Amino acid sequence: MPEQTSSEHESHPLAPLIERALNGFVAPLLKSVLAPVKRALDANPELPVNLAIGWDALERFKATPDYHEPIAVIRHRWDEHPLGYLHRGLPGRAGLEFFLTVKEREEAVLDALEPVLRSSELLASVRGAIEAAPLHDGSARQQVAAGLGHVQRAEWALAWPLLIVPVEGAFRATARSRNIVDDAQRLPSKDGGRHRAKVEDLFELLGLEEAFQVFLRRRVYGRIANPHRHGTPRGGHRRQSLFLMIALIGWLDAVAQAQLAPEFFTRFGRELERRQMTSLQGRLRGAA
């Protein structure tokens, strides 16, 4: 057996110096780096979960064709998207999750909206705001109250008929109170006459937020909603009921300063993140 040399069992002369340098410099450096991380974890035990959700959303976003688009281009597309109004009110991570959910399928957005708009807490806030809101008459208040009850019980075929009339009436009554239209809901015509206004004509005149106008025209009213407005729907009752609820919340905020939208968007963002976390956990279990 060959004899071992001293270099194979004795430390290098520089080793003690390196060790002292590591102990004297690297350890305090690591401590200074990790200390704020530990404080953040102590203050917010959900931080690892939040980081996991954010990372998962970013990884999914990187897999879409939009990843290499400038932010300004994506934002412009969202401004013209029918559901852009729902996106604009969400914080960053929830907004990204909403973007990805819409790209997967719009029906998934309804799945996330349903528990939010049916929650007892949000419905209680809406009911309280309705009591003080300038609806056009008592029957409208009764219809909304009954419609909210059907929403809470997920009775969609009964919810939308009791919401569609008073919600449109709310926009029309507001236009009349501001003298935008006359008692017959007529607007001045270019030829000097007057013509009956469609409800879609009123949104810009009422000064509503542009994204809210797009949502109203392309999801609450317009072609997709015409079967419900004309009494000939074939399905889509849940969609129409939920979108009418959002239209009602938007009107209450714009006209009655009810401040319901922040509560709605906060709850909606949390629901999107909860669903993302559930999906992430399922994928991790499947990969195990």
DOFIVO-691522 format. One record per residue (C-alpha): residue number from 1; residue in one letter; x, y, z. Coordinates in Angstrom, 2 decimals, padded with zeros to 5 digits. Example, Ala and Ser with C-alpha at 12.3 -4.5 7.8 and 13.67 -1.06 7.14 Angstrom:
2
+-----+------+---------+---------+---------+
! seq ! type !       x !       y !       z !
+-----+------+---------+---------+---------+
!   1 !    a !  012.30 ! -004.50 !  007.80 !
!   2 !    s !  013.67 ! -001.06 !  007.14 !
+-----+------+---------+---------+---------+
//
This chain:
288
+-----+------+---------+---------+---------+
! seq ! type !       x !       y !       z !
+-----+------+---------+---------+---------+
!   1 !    m !  000.00 !  000.00 !  000.00 !
!   2 !    p !  001.54 !  003.32 ! -001.04 !
!   3 !    e !  002.47 !  005.70 !  001.71 !
!   4 !    q !  000.16 !  008.71 !  002.14 !
!   5 !    t !  001.69 !  012.10 !  001.68 !
!   6 !    s !  001.16 !  014.87 !  004.20 !
!   7 !    s ! -000.99 !  016.79 !  001.70 !
!   8 !    e ! -003.62 !  014.00 !  001.85 !
!   9 !    h ! -004.23 !  014.22 !  005.60 !
!  10 !    e ! -003.04 !  017.65 !  006.65 !
!  11 !    s ! -005.03 !  020.83 !  006.03 !
!  12 !    h ! -003.70 !  023.47 !  003.72 !
!  13 !    p ! -001.86 !  026.28 !  005.52 !
!  14 !    l ! -004.49 !  028.73 !  004.23 !
!  15 !    a ! -007.45 !  026.69 !  005.58 !
!  16 !    p ! -007.54 !  028.34 !  009.02 !
!  17 !    l ! -007.52 !  031.76 !  007.40 !
!  18 !    i ! -010.35 !  030.80 !  005.07 !
!  19 !    e ! -012.36 !  029.36 !  007.97 !
!  20 !    r ! -011.92 !  032.52 !  010.03 !
!  21 !    a ! -012.93 !  034.60 !  007.02 !
!  22 !    l ! -016.07 !  032.50 !  006.53 !
!  23 !    n ! -017.02 !  032.75 !  010.19 !
!  24 !    g ! -016.16 !  036.40 !  010.40 !
!  25 !    f ! -017.78 !  037.61 !  007.17 !
!  26 !    v ! -020.18 !  035.12 !  005.60 !
!  27 !    a ! -022.07 !  034.17 !  008.79 !
!  28 !    p ! -023.00 !  037.77 !  009.67 !
!  29 !    l ! -023.84 !  038.38 !  006.02 !
!  30 !    l ! -026.20 !  035.40 !  005.93 !
!  31 !    k ! -027.70 !  036.49 !  009.22 !
!  32 !    s ! -028.29 !  040.00 !  007.88 !
!  33 !    v ! -029.96 !  038.57 !  004.78 !
!  34 !    l ! -032.08 !  035.94 !  006.53 !
!  35 !    a ! -033.11 !  038.04 !  009.54 !
!  36 !    p ! -035.63 !  040.20 !  007.62 !
!  37 !    v ! -036.95 !  037.06 !  005.90 !
!  38 !    k ! -037.55 !  035.48 !  009.32 !
!  39 !    r ! -039.24 !  038.66 !  010.56 !
!  40 !    a ! -041.48 !  038.66 !  007.50 !
!  41 !    l ! -042.41 !  035.02 !  008.11 !
!  42 !    d ! -043.13 !  035.68 !  011.78 !
!  43 !    a ! -045.31 !  038.67 !  010.90 !
!  44 !    n ! -047.11 !  036.92 !  008.03 !
!  45 !    p ! -047.33 !  033.12 !  008.30 !
!  46 !    e ! -049.12 !  033.06 !  004.94 !
!  47 !    l ! -046.13 !  034.55 !  003.13 !
!  48 !    p ! -044.82 !  031.20 !  001.78 !
!  49 !    v ! -048.29 !  030.41 !  000.44 !
!  50 !    n ! -048.56 !  033.85 ! -001.14 !
!  51 !    l ! -045.13 !  033.46 ! -002.73 !
!  52 !    a ! -046.12 !  030.02 ! -004.07 !
!  53 !    i ! -049.33 !  031.41 ! -005.57 !
!  54 !    g ! -047.52 !  034.34 ! -007.15 !
!  55 !    w ! -044.78 !  032.10 ! -008.57 !
!  56 !    d ! -047.32 !  029.65 ! -009.96 !
!  57 !    a ! -049.27 !  032.44 ! -011.67 !
!  58 !    l ! -046.07 !  033.86 ! -013.17 !
!  59 !    e ! -045.00 !  030.45 ! -014.48 !
!  60 !    r ! -048.41 !  029.93 ! -016.09 !
!  61 !    f ! -048.28 !  033.42 ! -017.59 !
!  62 !    k ! -044.83 !  032.71 ! -019.06 !
!  63 !    a ! -046.40 !  029.78 ! -020.93 !
!  64 !    t ! -048.90 !  032.06 ! -022.74 !
!  65 !    p ! -048.22 !  033.91 ! -026.02 !
!  66 !    d ! -048.87 !  037.18 ! -024.17 !
!  67 !    y ! -045.74 !  036.81 ! -022.03 !
!  68 !    h ! -043.52 !  038.59 ! -024.54 !
!  69 !    e ! -046.03 !  041.34 ! -025.27 !
!  70 !    p ! -045.33 !  044.80 ! -023.82 !
!  71 !    i ! -047.45 !  045.56 ! -020.78 !
!  72 !    a ! -048.98 !  048.54 ! -022.61 !
!  73 !    v ! -050.29 !  046.26 ! -025.39 !
!  74 !    i ! -051.86 !  043.81 ! -022.92 !
!  75 !    r ! -053.37 !  046.67 ! -020.94 !
!  76 !    h ! -054.87 !  048.17 ! -024.12 !
!  77 !    r ! -056.45 !  044.83 ! -025.04 !
!  78 !    w ! -057.91 !  044.60 ! -021.54 !
!  79 !    d ! -059.40 !  048.09 ! -021.84 !
!  80 !    e ! -061.51 !  046.81 ! -024.74 !
!  81 !    h ! -062.24 !  043.34 ! -023.31 !
!  82 !    p ! -065.85 !  042.80 ! -022.13 !
!  83 !    l ! -064.55 !  041.73 ! -018.71 !
!  84 !    g ! -061.80 !  044.34 ! -018.48 !
!  85 !    y ! -063.80 !  046.12 ! -015.77 !
!  86 !    l ! -063.47 !  043.07 ! -013.52 !
!  87 !    h ! -059.72 !  042.97 ! -014.14 !
!  88 !    r ! -059.06 !  046.65 ! -013.41 !
!  89 !    g ! -060.32 !  046.44 ! -009.83 !
!  90 !    l ! -058.07 !  043.54 ! -008.78 !
!  91 !    p ! -054.62 !  043.80 ! -007.16 !
!  92 !    g ! -051.58 !  042.59 ! -009.13 !
!  93 !    r ! -051.42 !  038.87 ! -008.35 !
!  94 !    a ! -055.21 !  038.40 ! -008.40 !
!  95 !    g ! -055.32 !  040.43 ! -011.62 !
!  96 !    l ! -052.82 !  038.06 ! -013.22 !
!  97 !    e ! -054.82 !  035.05 ! -012.05 !
!  98 !    f ! -057.99 !  036.61 ! -013.50 !
!  99 !    f ! -056.18 !  037.16 ! -016.82 !
! 100 !    l ! -055.18 !  033.49 ! -016.91 !
! 101 !    t ! -058.65 !  032.33 ! -015.86 !
! 102 !    v ! -060.30 !  034.25 ! -018.69 !
! 103 !    k ! -057.83 !  032.80 ! -021.18 !
! 104 !    e ! -058.65 !  029.28 ! -019.99 !
! 105 !    r ! -062.43 !  029.74 ! -020.18 !
! 106 !    e ! -064.84 !  032.53 ! -019.31 !
! 107 !    e ! -067.12 !  030.09 ! -017.53 !
! 108 !    a ! -064.38 !  029.73 ! -014.89 !
! 109 !    v ! -064.80 !  033.44 ! -014.14 !
! 110 !    l ! -068.47 !  032.81 ! -013.36 !
! 111 !    d ! -067.44 !  029.93 ! -011.08 !
! 112 !    a ! -065.26 !  032.37 ! -009.12 !
! 113 !    l ! -067.87 !  035.15 ! -009.14 !
! 114 !    e ! -070.71 !  032.98 ! -007.83 !
! 115 !    p ! -069.55 !  032.40 ! -004.22 !
! 116 !    v ! -068.55 !  036.06 ! -003.95 !
! 117 !    l ! -071.87 !  037.47 ! -005.15 !
! 118 !    r ! -073.87 !  034.92 ! -003.15 !
! 119 !    s ! -071.99 !  035.58 !  000.11 !
! 120 !    s ! -074.20 !  036.71 !  002.98 !
! 121 !    e ! -071.81 !  039.54 !  003.87 !
! 122 !    l ! -071.73 !  041.13 !  000.42 !
! 123 !    l ! -075.48 !  040.69 ! -000.07 !
! 124 !    a ! -076.09 !  042.37 !  003.29 !
! 125 !    s ! -074.00 !  045.34 !  002.10 !
! 126 !    v ! -075.98 !  045.52 ! -001.16 !
! 127 !    r ! -079.31 !  045.34 !  000.68 !
! 128 !    g ! -078.25 !  048.14 !  002.99 !
! 129 !    a ! -077.17 !  050.32 !  000.07 !
! 130 !    i ! -080.43 !  049.67 ! -001.80 !
! 131 !    e ! -082.46 !  051.01 !  001.13 !
! 132 !    a ! -080.83 !  054.43 !  000.74 !
! 133 !    a ! -080.45 !  054.42 ! -003.07 !
! 134 !    p ! -082.52 !  056.66 ! -005.38 !
! 135 !    l ! -084.49 !  053.94 ! -007.14 !
! 136 !    h ! -087.42 !  055.18 ! -009.20 !
! 137 !    d ! -090.20 !  053.64 ! -007.07 !
! 138 !    g ! -091.03 !  051.16 ! -004.32 !
! 139 !    s ! -091.74 !  048.32 ! -006.71 !
! 140 !    a ! -088.14 !  048.49 ! -007.99 !
! 141 !    r ! -086.88 !  048.15 ! -004.42 !
! 142 !    q ! -089.14 !  045.10 ! -003.90 !
! 143 !    q ! -087.96 !  043.50 ! -007.16 !
! 144 !    v ! -084.29 !  043.97 ! -006.27 !
! 145 !    a ! -084.86 !  042.55 ! -002.78 !
! 146 !    a ! -086.57 !  039.47 ! -004.22 !
! 147 !    g ! -083.89 !  039.11 ! -006.90 !
! 148 !    l ! -081.13 !  039.19 ! -004.28 !
! 149 !    g ! -082.87 !  036.41 ! -002.39 !
! 150 !    h ! -082.92 !  034.24 ! -005.51 !
! 151 !    v ! -079.22 !  034.99 ! -006.11 !
! 152 !    q ! -078.37 !  033.88 ! -002.58 !
! 153 !    r ! -080.23 !  030.59 ! -003.17 !
! 154 !    a ! -078.70 !  030.15 ! -006.67 !
! 155 !    e ! -082.18 !  030.22 ! -008.23 !
! 156 !    w ! -080.89 !  031.71 ! -011.45 !
! 157 !    a ! -084.00 !  031.32 ! -013.60 !
! 158 !    l ! -085.86 !  033.46 ! -011.07 !
! 159 !    a ! -083.07 !  035.89 ! -010.19 !
! 160 !    w ! -082.43 !  037.58 ! -013.53 !
! 161 !    p ! -086.07 !  038.51 ! -014.35 !
! 162 !    l ! -086.36 !  040.29 ! -011.00 !
! 163 !    l ! -083.07 !  042.16 ! -011.52 !
! 164 !    i ! -083.13 !  043.05 ! -015.19 !
! 165 !    v ! -086.03 !  045.51 ! -014.99 !
! 166 !    p ! -085.05 !  047.50 ! -011.87 !
! 167 !    v ! -081.35 !  047.65 ! -012.84 !
! 168 !    e ! -082.15 !  049.17 ! -016.23 !
! 169 !    g ! -084.71 !  051.37 ! -014.53 !
! 170 !    a ! -082.01 !  052.59 ! -012.13 !
! 171 !    f ! -079.83 !  053.85 ! -014.99 !
! 172 !    r ! -082.83 !  055.45 ! -016.69 !
! 173 !    a ! -084.04 !  057.11 ! -013.47 !
! 174 !    t ! -080.58 !  058.56 ! -012.90 !
! 175 !    a ! -080.52 !  059.95 ! -016.44 !
! 176 !    r ! -083.92 !  061.56 ! -015.87 !
! 177 !    s ! -082.89 !  063.06 ! -012.52 !
! 178 !    r ! -079.92 !  064.71 ! -014.27 !
! 179 !    n ! -082.10 !  066.00 ! -017.13 !
! 180 !    i ! -080.22 !  063.91 ! -019.66 !
! 181 !    v ! -083.56 !  062.59 ! -020.93 !
! 182 !    d ! -087.13 !  063.88 ! -020.62 !
! 183 !    d ! -090.07 !  062.14 ! -018.93 !
! 184 !    a ! -090.52 !  059.92 ! -022.00 !
! 185 !    q ! -086.85 !  058.88 ! -021.87 !
! 186 !    r ! -086.10 !  060.83 ! -025.04 !
! 187 !    l ! -082.79 !  062.35 ! -026.08 !
! 188 !    p ! -082.32 !  065.33 ! -028.44 !
! 189 !    s ! -081.80 !  064.23 ! -032.05 !
! 190 !    k ! -079.34 !  065.76 ! -034.52 !
! 191 !    d ! -082.28 !  066.98 ! -036.63 !
! 192 !    g ! -083.66 !  068.98 ! -033.73 !
! 193 !    g ! -086.26 !  066.40 ! -032.72 !
! 194 !    r ! -086.11 !  063.83 ! -029.95 !
! 195 !    h ! -085.79 !  060.04 ! -029.97 !
! 196 !    r ! -086.24 !  057.46 ! -027.23 !
! 197 !    a ! -082.89 !  056.55 ! -025.74 !
! 198 !    k ! -081.62 !  053.00 ! -025.53 !
! 199 !    v ! -080.12 !  052.31 ! -022.13 !
! 200 !    e ! -076.75 !  051.84 ! -023.85 !
! 201 !    d ! -076.96 !  055.48 ! -025.01 !
! 202 !    l ! -076.97 !  056.69 ! -021.42 !
! 203 !    f ! -073.77 !  055.19 ! -020.03 !
! 204 !    e ! -071.37 !  057.74 ! -021.51 !
! 205 !    l ! -073.77 !  060.61 ! -020.78 !
! 206 !    l ! -073.89 !  059.48 ! -017.15 !
! 207 !    g ! -070.09 !  059.75 ! -016.96 !
! 208 !    l ! -069.53 !  056.11 ! -016.03 !
! 209 !    e ! -066.00 !  054.69 ! -016.05 !
! 210 !    e ! -065.06 !  053.57 ! -019.56 !
! 211 !    a ! -064.31 !  049.96 ! -018.56 !
! 212 !    f ! -067.66 !  049.77 ! -016.77 !
! 213 !    q ! -069.38 !  051.08 ! -019.91 !
! 214 !    v ! -067.74 !  048.36 ! -022.02 !
! 215 !    f ! -068.84 !  045.69 ! -019.53 !
! 216 !    l ! -072.43 !  046.98 ! -019.50 !
! 217 !    r ! -072.68 !  047.20 ! -023.28 !
! 218 !    r ! -071.10 !  043.83 ! -024.06 !
! 219 !    r ! -072.16 !  041.61 ! -021.15 !
! 220 !    v ! -075.16 !  043.09 ! -019.32 !
! 221 !    y ! -076.83 !  044.50 ! -022.44 !
! 222 !    g ! -075.96 !  044.16 ! -026.12 !
! 223 !    r ! -076.22 !  041.06 ! -028.27 !
! 224 !    i ! -075.27 !  038.48 ! -025.65 !
! 225 !    a ! -078.03 !  039.69 ! -023.32 !
! 226 !    n ! -080.76 !  040.33 ! -025.91 !
! 227 !    p ! -082.49 !  036.93 ! -025.43 !
! 228 !    h ! -082.96 !  037.73 ! -021.73 !
! 229 !    r ! -084.09 !  041.28 ! -022.43 !
! 230 !    h ! -086.60 !  040.06 ! -025.00 !
! 231 !    g ! -087.88 !  037.12 ! -022.99 !
! 232 !    t ! -086.42 !  034.36 ! -025.19 !
! 233 !    p ! -083.37 !  033.01 ! -023.32 !
! 234 !    r ! -082.09 !  029.48 ! -023.75 !
! 235 !    g ! -079.84 !  029.06 ! -020.74 !
! 236 !    g ! -077.29 !  031.55 ! -019.52 !
! 237 !    h ! -079.42 !  032.41 ! -016.48 !
! 238 !    r ! -076.50 !  032.26 ! -014.03 !
! 239 !    r ! -074.31 !  034.44 ! -016.23 !
! 240 !    q ! -076.99 !  037.06 ! -016.67 !
! 241 !    s ! -077.87 !  037.09 ! -012.96 !
! 242 !    l ! -074.25 !  037.52 ! -011.86 !
! 243 !    f ! -073.53 !  040.24 ! -014.41 !
! 244 !    l ! -076.68 !  042.10 ! -013.39 !
! 245 !    m ! -075.47 !  041.95 ! -009.80 !
! 246 !    i ! -072.18 !  043.57 ! -010.82 !
! 247 !    a ! -074.08 !  046.21 ! -012.81 !
! 248 !    l ! -076.19 !  046.94 ! -009.73 !
! 249 !    i ! -073.09 !  047.29 ! -007.52 !
! 250 !    g ! -071.50 !  049.60 ! -010.09 !
! 251 !    w ! -074.63 !  051.77 ! -010.25 !
! 252 !    l ! -074.84 !  051.96 ! -006.45 !
! 253 !    d ! -071.22 !  053.14 ! -006.30 !
! 254 !    a ! -071.56 !  055.63 ! -009.16 !
! 255 !    v ! -074.86 !  057.15 ! -008.06 !
! 256 !    a ! -075.31 !  056.45 ! -004.35 !
! 257 !    q ! -071.58 !  056.51 ! -003.42 !
! 258 !    a ! -072.15 !  053.14 ! -001.72 !
! 259 !    q ! -068.46 !  052.08 ! -001.85 !
! 260 !    l ! -069.43 !  048.47 ! -002.57 !
! 261 !    a ! -066.97 !  047.91 ! -005.40 !
! 262 !    p ! -063.87 !  047.79 ! -003.13 !
! 263 !    e ! -065.55 !  045.13 ! -000.98 !
! 264 !    f ! -066.58 !  043.16 ! -004.07 !
! 265 !    f ! -063.12 !  043.29 ! -005.68 !
! 266 !    t ! -061.38 !  042.35 ! -002.43 !
! 267 !    r ! -063.60 !  039.29 ! -002.03 !
! 268 !    f ! -063.27 !  038.42 ! -005.71 !
! 269 !    g ! -059.47 !  038.63 ! -005.57 !
! 270 !    r ! -059.35 !  036.36 ! -002.53 !
! 271 !    e ! -061.60 !  033.83 ! -004.23 !
! 272 !    l ! -059.39 !  033.76 ! -007.34 !
! 273 !    e ! -056.30 !  033.18 ! -005.18 !
! 274 !    r ! -058.06 !  030.49 ! -003.13 !
! 275 !    r ! -058.96 !  028.66 ! -006.32 !
! 276 !    q ! -055.44 !  028.99 ! -007.64 !
! 277 !    m ! -053.99 !  027.58 ! -004.41 !
! 278 !    t ! -056.42 !  024.64 ! -004.54 !
! 279 !    s ! -055.39 !  023.97 ! -008.14 !
! 280 !    l ! -051.68 !  024.25 ! -007.26 !
! 281 !    q ! -052.06 !  021.80 ! -004.37 !
! 282 !    g ! -053.87 !  019.37 ! -006.67 !
! 283 !    r ! -051.08 !  019.52 ! -009.24 !
! 284 !    l ! -048.45 !  018.99 ! -006.56 !
! 285 !    r ! -050.30 !  015.95 ! -005.21 !
! 286 !    g ! -050.61 !  014.58 ! -008.72 !
! 287 !    a ! -046.89 !  014.98 ! -009.30 !
! 288 !    a ! -045.94 !  013.31 ! -006.00 !
+-----+------+---------+---------+---------+
//
